[in-house]
Amino acid sequence: MARVVGREELKAKLDRGENFVLIEVLGPEDYARGHIPGAINIPVEHIAHEAKARFKPGQEIVLYCANLACKASTVAARKLEQIGFHNVWEYAGGKQDWQEAGYPMAYGPERE
């Protein structure tokens, strides 16, 4: 079961420049309309394949989606754990929680 990271802890990790992967698991359109700065976009339906190709099983990964009601990050975390990733975190509050705190958002499509 993925561990949960709160908004303030996630912000602190980002501010410190910690080495982890932040992934928004919503679709590209949702990502382009606004995402947490530093996040990459891997939709939940592609998470297992993409993670295997791009990341190491021990790498710290933080997943998020839209809000507390959205379960895409929970599903994505379960998929990653099933394929051997063991340092998976979920920011359950997602974009809504981040925005409500007044934290900055980034906009536009992902750039490789």
N, CA, C and O atoms as a GROMACS GRO file, in nm:
protein
  448
    1MET      N    1   0.084  -0.118   0.000
    1MET     CA    2   0.000   0.000   0.000
    1MET      C    3   0.089   0.125   0.000
    1MET      O    4   0.181   0.136   0.081
    2ALA      N    5   0.061   0.216  -0.090
    2ALA     CA    6   0.140   0.339  -0.101
    2ALA      C    7   0.127   0.422   0.026
    2ALA      O    8   0.022   0.425   0.090
    3ARG      N    9   0.234   0.486   0.059
    3ARG     CA   10   0.232   0.578   0.172
    3ARG      C   11   0.172   0.711   0.124
    3ARG      O   12   0.172   0.741   0.004
    4VAL      N   13   0.123   0.788   0.218
    4VAL     CA   14   0.059   0.915   0.185
    4VAL      C   15   0.153   1.029   0.222
    4VAL      O   16   0.214   1.030   0.329
    5VAL      N   17   0.163   1.126   0.131
    5VAL     CA   18   0.238   1.247   0.158
    5VAL      C   19   0.140   1.363   0.160
    5VAL      O   20   0.053   1.373   0.073
    6GLY      N   21   0.153   1.450   0.256
    6GLY     CA   22   0.065   1.566   0.267
    6GLY      C   23   0.116   1.683   0.185
    6GLY      O   24   0.229   1.682   0.135
    7ARG      N   25   0.032   1.782   0.173
    7ARG     CA   26   0.064   1.900   0.092
    7ARG      C   27   0.191   1.970   0.140
    7ARG      O   28   0.278   2.000   0.060
    8GLU      N   29   0.201   1.996   0.269
    8GLU     CA   30   0.316   2.070   0.321
    8GLU      C   31   0.445   1.990   0.305
    8GLU      O   32   0.550   2.046   0.272
    9GLU      N   33   0.437   1.861   0.327
    9GLU     CA   34   0.556   1.776   0.309
    9GLU      C   35   0.598   1.773   0.162
    9GLU      O   36   0.717   1.781   0.132
   10LEU      N   37   0.502   1.762   0.071
   10LEU     CA   38   0.534   1.762  -0.072
   10LEU      C   39   0.596   1.896  -0.112
   10LEU      O   40   0.696   1.898  -0.184
   11LYS      N   41   0.539   2.006  -0.066
   11LYS     CA   42   0.594   2.138  -0.099
   11LYS      C   43   0.736   2.150  -0.048
   11LYS      O   44   0.823   2.202  -0.118
   12ALA      N   45   0.761   2.103   0.074
   12ALA     CA   46   0.896   2.109   0.132
   12ALA      C   47   0.994   2.026   0.050
   12ALA      O   48   1.107   2.070   0.027
   13LYS      N   49   0.952   1.908   0.007
   13LYS     CA   50   1.038   1.822  -0.076
   13LYS      C   51   1.074   1.893  -0.207
   13LYS      O   52   1.190   1.891  -0.250
   14LEU      N   53   0.976   1.956  -0.269
   14LEU     CA   54   1.000   2.030  -0.393
   14LEU      C   55   1.091   2.149  -0.368
   14LEU      O   56   1.184   2.174  -0.445
   15ASP      N   57   1.065   2.223  -0.261
   15ASP     CA   58   1.146   2.341  -0.229
   15ASP      C   59   1.291   2.304  -0.201
   15ASP      O   60   1.383   2.380  -0.234
   16ARG      N   61   1.313   2.187  -0.140
   16ARG     CA   62   1.450   2.141  -0.111
   16ARG      C   63   1.518   2.081  -0.232
   16ARG      O   64   1.638   2.055  -0.230
   17GLY      N   65   1.442   2.059  -0.339
   17GLY     CA   66   1.500   1.999  -0.459
   17GLY      C   67   1.533   1.852  -0.442
   17GLY      O   68   1.627   1.801  -0.503
   18GLU      N   69   1.456   1.783  -0.359
   18GLU     CA   70   1.480   1.640  -0.336
   18GLU      C   71   1.466   1.562  -0.467
   18GLU      O   72   1.393   1.602  -0.558
   19ASN      N   73   1.536   1.451  -0.472
   19ASN     CA   74   1.538   1.367  -0.592
   19ASN      C   75   1.424   1.265  -0.586
   19ASN      O   76   1.437   1.160  -0.524
   20PHE      N   77   1.313   1.298  -0.651
   20PHE     CA   78   1.201   1.206  -0.661
   20PHE      C   79   1.125   1.240  -0.789
   20PHE      O   80   1.145   1.347  -0.847
   21VAL      N   81   1.039   1.150  -0.831
   21VAL     CA   82   0.960   1.171  -0.952
   21VAL      C   83   0.818   1.205  -0.909
   21VAL      O   84   0.755   1.130  -0.834
   22LEU      N   85   0.767   1.318  -0.956
   22LEU     CA   86   0.630   1.362  -0.928
   22LEU      C   87   0.549   1.340  -1.054
   22LEU      O   88   0.582   1.394  -1.160
   23ILE      N   89   0.443   1.259  -1.043
   23ILE     CA   90   0.365   1.221  -1.161
   23ILE      C   91   0.218   1.256  -1.142
   23ILE      O   92   0.155   1.215  -1.045
   24GLU      N   93   0.165   1.332  -1.238
   24GLU     CA   94   0.021   1.352  -1.246
   24GLU      C   95  -0.034   1.240  -1.332
   24GLU      O   96   0.013   1.220  -1.444
   25VAL      N   97  -0.132   1.168  -1.281
   25VAL     CA   98  -0.183   1.049  -1.351
   25VAL      C   99  -0.313   1.075  -1.427
   25VAL      O  100  -0.379   0.981  -1.472
   26LEU      N  101  -0.350   1.201  -1.442
   26LEU     CA  102  -0.466   1.237  -1.523
   26LEU      C  103  -0.425   1.242  -1.670
   26LEU      O  104  -0.307   1.225  -1.702
   27GLY      N  105  -0.520   1.266  -1.757
   27GLY     CA  106  -0.492   1.273  -1.900
   27GLY      C  107  -0.415   1.399  -1.938
   27GLY      O  108  -0.407   1.493  -1.859
   28PRO      N  109  -0.359   1.401  -2.060
   28PRO     CA  110  -0.280   1.516  -2.105
   28PRO      C  111  -0.356   1.648  -2.106
   28PRO      O  112  -0.296   1.754  -2.082
   29GLU      N  113  -0.485   1.645  -2.133
   29GLU     CA  114  -0.563   1.768  -2.135
   29GLU      C  115  -0.571   1.828  -1.995
   29GLU      O  116  -0.555   1.949  -1.977
   30ASP      N  117  -0.597   1.744  -1.895
   30ASP     CA  118  -0.602   1.791  -1.757
   30ASP      C  119  -0.467   1.844  -1.712
   30ASP      O  120  -0.458   1.947  -1.646
   31TYR      N  121  -0.362   1.774  -1.749
   31TYR     CA  122  -0.226   1.815  -1.715
   31TYR      C  123  -0.197   1.953  -1.775
   31TYR      O  124  -0.144   2.040  -1.707
   32ALA      N  125  -0.230   1.973  -1.902
   32ALA     CA  126  -0.202   2.099  -1.970
   32ALA      C  127  -0.278   2.216  -1.908
   32ALA      O  128  -0.231   2.330  -1.910
   33ARG      N  129  -0.397   2.189  -1.852
   33ARG     CA  130  -0.478   2.294  -1.790
   33ARG      C  131  -0.423   2.339  -1.656
   33ARG      O  132  -0.470   2.437  -1.598
   34GLY      N  133  -0.324   2.268  -1.606
   34GLY     CA  134  -0.260   2.306  -1.480
   34GLY      C  135  -0.210   2.185  -1.405
   34GLY      O  136  -0.283   2.087  -1.387
   35HIS      N  137  -0.085   2.192  -1.361
   35HIS     CA  138  -0.024   2.083  -1.287
   35HIS      C  139   0.075   2.141  -1.185
   35HIS      O  140   0.114   2.257  -1.194
   36ILE      N  141   0.112   2.059  -1.091
   36ILE     CA  142   0.210   2.101  -0.990
   36ILE      C  143   0.344   2.117  -1.060
   36ILE      O  144   0.387   2.027  -1.132
   37PRO      N  145   0.412   2.229  -1.040
   37PRO     CA  146   0.541   2.250  -1.106
   37PRO      C  147   0.638   2.135  -1.076
   37PRO      O  148   0.653   2.091  -0.962
   38GLY      N  149   0.703   2.088  -1.180
   38GLY     CA  150   0.797   1.977  -1.166
   38GLY      C  151   0.737   1.842  -1.196
   38GLY      O  152   0.809   1.743  -1.209
   39ALA      N  153   0.604   1.836  -1.206
   39ALA     CA  154   0.537   1.709  -1.232
   39ALA      C  155   0.549   1.671  -1.380
   39ALA      O  156   0.549   1.757  -1.468
   40ILE      N  157   0.558   1.541  -1.403
   40ILE     CA  158   0.547   1.489  -1.538
   40ILE      C  159   0.409   1.427  -1.551
   40ILE      O  160   0.341   1.406  -1.451
   41ASN      N  161   0.369   1.397  -1.673
   41ASN     CA  162   0.236   1.342  -1.696
   41ASN      C  163   0.245   1.201  -1.751
   41ASN      O  164   0.300   1.178  -1.859
   42ILE      N  165   0.192   1.107  -1.674
   42ILE     CA  166   0.174   0.969  -1.721
   42ILE      C  167   0.034   0.927  -1.681
   42ILE      O  168   0.009   0.900  -1.564
   43PRO      N  169  -0.059   0.922  -1.776
   43PRO     CA  170  -0.196   0.882  -1.742
   43PRO      C  171  -0.199   0.743  -1.676
   43PRO      O  172  -0.117   0.657  -1.707
   44VAL      N  173  -0.293   0.726  -1.588
   44VAL     CA  174  -0.302   0.603  -1.508
   44VAL      C  175  -0.300   0.478  -1.596
   44VAL      O  176  -0.243   0.376  -1.557
   45GLU      N  177  -0.363   0.484  -1.713
   45GLU     CA  178  -0.370   0.365  -1.797
   45GLU      C  179  -0.234   0.328  -1.859
   45GLU      O  180  -0.219   0.218  -1.914
   46HIS      N  181  -0.137   0.418  -1.852
   46HIS     CA  182  -0.004   0.391  -1.908
   46HIS      C  183   0.105   0.378  -1.801
   46HIS      O  184   0.222   0.357  -1.834
   47ILE      N  185   0.067   0.389  -1.675
   47ILE     CA  186   0.166   0.402  -1.568
   47ILE      C  187   0.259   0.282  -1.557
   47ILE      O  188   0.380   0.300  -1.542
   48ALA      N  189   0.208   0.162  -1.564
   48ALA     CA  190   0.294   0.044  -1.547
   48ALA      C  191   0.398   0.035  -1.658
   48ALA      O  192   0.517   0.018  -1.630
   49HIS      N  193   0.355   0.046  -1.780
   49HIS     CA  194   0.446   0.035  -1.894
   49HIS      C  195   0.551   0.147  -1.891
   49HIS      O  196   0.671   0.121  -1.906
   50GLU      N  197   0.506   0.270  -1.871
   50GLU     CA  198   0.598   0.384  -1.870
   50GLU      C  199   0.696   0.377  -1.754
   50GLU      O  200   0.815   0.404  -1.771
   51ALA      N  201   0.648   0.341  -1.637
   51ALA     CA  202   0.735   0.335  -1.520
   51ALA      C  203   0.844   0.230  -1.539
   51ALA      O  204   0.960   0.254  -1.506
   52LYS      N  205   0.807   0.114  -1.591
   52LYS     CA  206   0.907   0.009  -1.616
   52LYS      C  207   1.016   0.058  -1.711
   52LYS      O  208   1.133   0.026  -1.693
   53ALA      N  209   0.977   0.135  -1.811
   53ALA     CA  210   1.072   0.183  -1.911
   53ALA      C  211   1.157   0.300  -1.862
   53ALA      O  212   1.269   0.318  -1.908
   54ARG      N  213   1.105   0.378  -1.769
   54ARG     CA  214   1.172   0.504  -1.734
   54ARG      C  215   1.234   0.511  -1.595
   54ARG      O  216   1.324   0.591  -1.573
   55PHE      N  217   1.189   0.427  -1.502
   55PHE     CA  218   1.233   0.442  -1.364
   55PHE      C  219   1.283   0.310  -1.304
   55PHE      O  220   1.251   0.202  -1.353
   56LYS      N  221   1.362   0.322  -1.198
   56LYS     CA  222   1.412   0.206  -1.125
   56LYS      C  223   1.312   0.172  -1.013
   56LYS      O  224   1.249   0.262  -0.959
   57PRO      N  225   1.298   0.043  -0.979
   57PRO     CA  226   1.200   0.004  -0.877
   57PRO      C  227   1.217   0.071  -0.741
   57PRO      O  228   1.119   0.086  -0.668
   58GLY      N  229   1.337   0.111  -0.705
   58GLY     CA  230   1.359   0.176  -0.576
   58GLY      C  231   1.346   0.326  -0.577
   58GLY      O  232   1.353   0.391  -0.473
   59GLN      N  233   1.328   0.383  -0.695
   59GLN     CA  234   1.317   0.528  -0.708
   59GLN      C  235   1.192   0.578  -0.637
   59GLN      O  236   1.086   0.516  -0.645
   60GLU      N  237   1.205   0.690  -0.570
   60GLU     CA  238   1.089   0.748  -0.501
   60GLU      C  239   0.996   0.812  -0.605
   60GLU      O  240   1.038   0.893  -0.687
   61ILE      N  241   0.870   0.773  -0.598
   61ILE     CA  242   0.769   0.822  -0.691
   61ILE      C  243   0.650   0.874  -0.611
   61ILE      O  244   0.598   0.805  -0.523
   62VAL      N  245   0.608   0.998  -0.641
   62VAL     CA  246   0.489   1.056  -0.580
   62VAL      C  247   0.385   1.074  -0.689
   62VAL      O  248   0.412   1.136  -0.792
   63LEU      N  249   0.267   1.020  -0.666
   63LEU     CA  250   0.157   1.026  -0.763
   63LEU      C  251   0.047   1.116  -0.710
   63LEU      O  252   0.022   1.122  -0.590
   64TYR      N  253  -0.019   1.186  -0.803
   64TYR     CA  254  -0.136   1.263  -0.762
   64TYR      C  255  -0.235   1.272  -0.879
   64TYR      O  256  -0.200   1.248  -0.994
   65CYS      N  257  -0.360   1.306  -0.843
   65CYS     CA  258  -0.462   1.328  -0.945
   65CYS      C  259  -0.537   1.456  -0.912
   65CYS      O  260  -0.476   1.554  -0.870
   66ALA      N  261  -0.668   1.458  -0.929
   66ALA     CA  262  -0.744   1.583  -0.919
   66ALA      C  263  -0.773   1.629  -0.776
   66ALA      O  264  -0.752   1.745  -0.743
   67ASN      N  265  -0.822   1.537  -0.692
   67ASN     CA  266  -0.867   1.575  -0.558
   67ASN      C  267  -0.889   1.449  -0.475
   67ASN      O  268  -0.861   1.338  -0.520
   68LEU      N  269  -0.939   1.466  -0.354
   68LEU     CA  270  -0.962   1.351  -0.266
   68LEU      C  271  -1.060   1.249  -0.324
   68LEU      O  272  -1.046   1.130  -0.300
   69ALA      N  273  -1.157   1.296  -0.400
   69ALA     CA  274  -1.256   1.204  -0.458
   69ALA      C  275  -1.199   1.124  -0.575
   69ALA      O  276  -1.250   1.016  -0.606
   70CYS      N  277  -1.096   1.174  -0.637
   70CYS     CA  278  -1.034   1.106  -0.753
   70CYS      C  279  -0.949   0.990  -0.702
   70CYS      O  280  -0.867   1.007  -0.612
   71LYS      N  281  -0.967   0.874  -0.759
   71LYS     CA  282  -0.893   0.756  -0.715
   71LYS      C  283  -0.788   0.710  -0.815
   71LYS      O  284  -0.730   0.602  -0.799
   72ALA      N  285  -0.761   0.792  -0.918
   72ALA     CA  286  -0.664   0.752  -1.020
   72ALA      C  287  -0.524   0.733  -0.960
   72ALA      O  288  -0.452   0.642  -1.000
   73SER      N  289  -0.486   0.818  -0.866
   73SER     CA  290  -0.352   0.802  -0.807
   73SER      C  291  -0.344   0.676  -0.720
   73SER      O  292  -0.238   0.613  -0.712
   74THR      N  293  -0.454   0.640  -0.656
   74THR     CA  294  -0.457   0.517  -0.577
   74THR      C  295  -0.442   0.395  -0.668
   74THR      O  296  -0.368   0.302  -0.638
   75VAL      N  297  -0.514   0.397  -0.780
   75VAL     CA  298  -0.505   0.288  -0.878
   75VAL      C  299  -0.364   0.280  -0.935
   75VAL      O  300  -0.308   0.171  -0.948
   76ALA      N  301  -0.306   0.395  -0.968
   76ALA     CA  302  -0.171   0.398  -1.024
   76ALA      C  303  -0.069   0.344  -0.923
   76ALA      O  304   0.021   0.269  -0.960
   77ALA      N  305  -0.083   0.382  -0.798
   77ALA     CA  306   0.009   0.335  -0.694
   77ALA      C  307   0.001   0.183  -0.682
   77ALA      O  308   0.103   0.115  -0.671
   78ARG      N  309  -0.120   0.130  -0.683
   78ARG     CA  310  -0.138  -0.015  -0.674
   78ARG      C  311  -0.072  -0.084  -0.792
   78ARG      O  312  -0.007  -0.188  -0.775
   79LYS      N  313  -0.087  -0.029  -0.911
   79LYS     CA  314  -0.025  -0.088  -1.031
   79LYS      C  315   0.126  -0.089  -1.018
   79LYS      O  316   0.191  -0.189  -1.051
   80LEU      N  317   0.184   0.021  -0.971
   80LEU     CA  318   0.329   0.027  -0.957
   80LEU      C  319   0.379  -0.074  -0.854
   80LEU      O  320   0.480  -0.140  -0.876
   81GLU      N  321   0.309  -0.084  -0.745
   81GLU     CA  322   0.350  -0.180  -0.642
   81GLU      C  323   0.339  -0.324  -0.693
   81GLU      O  324   0.422  -0.408  -0.657
   82GLN      N  325   0.241  -0.352  -0.774
   82GLN     CA  326   0.224  -0.487  -0.830
   82GLN      C  327   0.338  -0.526  -0.923
   82GLN      O  328   0.365  -0.645  -0.940
   83ILE      N  329   0.406  -0.427  -0.983
   83ILE     CA  330   0.516  -0.460  -1.074
   83ILE      C  331   0.653  -0.438  -1.008
   83ILE      O  332   0.755  -0.437  -1.076
   84GLY      N  333   0.653  -0.422  -0.875
   84GLY     CA  334   0.779  -0.421  -0.802
   84GLY      C  335   0.832  -0.288  -0.754
   84GLY      O  336   0.941  -0.283  -0.698
   85PHE      N  337   0.758  -0.178  -0.775
   85PHE     CA  338   0.803  -0.050  -0.722
   85PHE      C  339   0.766  -0.045  -0.575
   85PHE      O  340   0.652  -0.076  -0.537
   86HIS      N  341   0.862  -0.006  -0.490
   86HIS     CA  342   0.837  -0.013  -0.346
   86HIS      C  343   0.857   0.120  -0.272
   86HIS      O  344   0.848   0.124  -0.150
   87ASN      N  345   0.883   0.226  -0.344
   87ASN     CA  346   0.898   0.357  -0.280
   87ASN      C  347   0.795   0.452  -0.343
   87ASN      O  348   0.830   0.556  -0.399
   88VAL      N  349   0.669   0.414  -0.330
   88VAL     CA  350   0.558   0.485  -0.395
   88VAL      C  351   0.478   0.562  -0.290
   88VAL      O  352   0.442   0.509  -0.185
   89TRP      N  353   0.452   0.688  -0.320
   89TRP     CA  354   0.377   0.777  -0.232
   89TRP      C  355   0.258   0.832  -0.309
   89TRP      O  356   0.260   0.844  -0.432
   90GLU      N  357   0.154   0.866  -0.235
   90GLU     CA  358   0.036   0.925  -0.297
   90GLU      C  359   0.004   1.058  -0.229
   90GLU      O  360  -0.008   1.064  -0.106
   91TYR      N  361  -0.011   1.162  -0.309
   91TYR     CA  362  -0.058   1.291  -0.260
   91TYR      C  363  -0.208   1.293  -0.290
   91TYR      O  364  -0.251   1.334  -0.398
   92ALA      N  365  -0.286   1.249  -0.192
   92ALA     CA  366  -0.429   1.226  -0.212
   92ALA      C  367  -0.508   1.354  -0.237
   92ALA      O  368  -0.608   1.351  -0.308
   93GLY      N  369  -0.465   1.466  -0.181
   93GLY     CA  370  -0.538   1.591  -0.201
   93GLY      C  371  -0.532   1.641  -0.344
   93GLY      O  372  -0.623   1.711  -0.389
   94GLY      N  373  -0.428   1.605  -0.414
   94GLY     CA  374  -0.413   1.637  -0.555
   94GLY      C  375  -0.414   1.786  -0.587
   94GLY      O  376  -0.389   1.871  -0.502
   95LYS      N  377  -0.444   1.813  -0.714
   95LYS     CA  378  -0.439   1.951  -0.764
   95LYS      C  379  -0.531   2.045  -0.687
   95LYS      O  380  -0.494   2.160  -0.661
   96GLN      N  381  -0.648   2.000  -0.652
   96GLN     CA  382  -0.742   2.086  -0.582
   96GLN      C  383  -0.683   2.135  -0.450
   96GLN      O  384  -0.689   2.254  -0.419
   97ASP      N  385  -0.627   2.044  -0.372
   97ASP     CA  386  -0.568   2.078  -0.244
   97ASP      C  387  -0.451   2.174  -0.263
   97ASP      O  388  -0.437   2.271  -0.187
   98TRP      N  389  -0.368   2.150  -0.363
   98TRP     CA  390  -0.252   2.233  -0.393
   98TRP      C  391  -0.297   2.376  -0.427
   98TRP      O  392  -0.242   2.473  -0.375
   99GLN      N  393  -0.396   2.387  -0.514
   99GLN     CA  394  -0.446   2.518  -0.557
   99GLN      C  395  -0.514   2.592  -0.442
   99GLN      O  396  -0.498   2.713  -0.428
  100GLU      N  397  -0.591   2.521  -0.361
  100GLU     CA  398  -0.661   2.584  -0.250
  100GLU      C  399  -0.564   2.643  -0.149
  100GLU      O  400  -0.597   2.737  -0.077
  101ALA      N  401  -0.442   2.587  -0.142
  101ALA     CA  402  -0.339   2.641  -0.053
  101ALA      C  403  -0.272   2.765  -0.114
  101ALA      O  404  -0.193   2.831  -0.047
  102GLY      N  405  -0.305   2.795  -0.239
  102GLY     CA  406  -0.247   2.911  -0.304
  102GLY      C  407  -0.110   2.886  -0.363
  102GLY      O  408  -0.038   2.980  -0.397
  103TYR      N  409  -0.073   2.759  -0.376
  103TYR     CA  410   0.058   2.726  -0.432
  103TYR      C  411   0.056   2.740  -0.583
  103TYR      O  412  -0.048   2.726  -0.646
  104PRO      N  413   0.173   2.768  -0.643
  104PRO     CA  414   0.178   2.791  -0.788
  104PRO      C  415   0.147   2.666  -0.868
  104PRO      O  416   0.166   2.553  -0.825
  105MET      N  417   0.097   2.693  -0.988
  105MET     CA  418   0.070   2.587  -1.084
  105MET      C  419   0.152   2.615  -1.209
  105MET      O  420   0.190   2.729  -1.235
  106ALA      N  421   0.178   2.511  -1.285
  106ALA     CA  422   0.243   2.524  -1.416
  106ALA      C  423   0.137   2.489  -1.520
  106ALA      O  424   0.042   2.416  -1.491
  107TYR      N  425   0.154   2.540  -1.641
  107TYR     CA  426   0.054   2.519  -1.745
  107TYR      C  427   0.120   2.478  -1.874
  107TYR      O  428   0.237   2.509  -1.899
  108GLY      N  429   0.044   2.407  -1.957
  108GLY     CA  430   0.092   2.365  -2.088
  108GLY      C  431   0.128   2.218  -2.090
  108GLY      O  432   0.130   2.152  -1.987
  109PRO      N  433   0.155   2.169  -2.209
  109PRO     CA  434   0.187   2.027  -2.224
  109PRO      C  435   0.325   1.993  -2.168
  109PRO      O  436   0.409   2.080  -2.147
  110GLU      N  437   0.344   1.866  -2.143
  110GLU     CA  438   0.473   1.818  -2.094
  110GLU      C  439   0.579   1.835  -2.200
  110GLU      O  440   0.554   1.816  -2.319
  111ARG      N  441   0.698   1.872  -2.156
  111ARG     CA  442   0.813   1.882  -2.248
  111ARG      C  443   0.914   1.776  -2.210
  111ARG      O  444   0.948   1.761  -2.093
  112GLU      N  445   0.960   1.705  -2.306
  112GLU     CA  446   1.062   1.601  -2.280
  112GLU      C  447   1.199   1.661  -2.285
  112GLU      O  448   1.299   1.591  -2.266
   0.00000   0.00000   0.00000
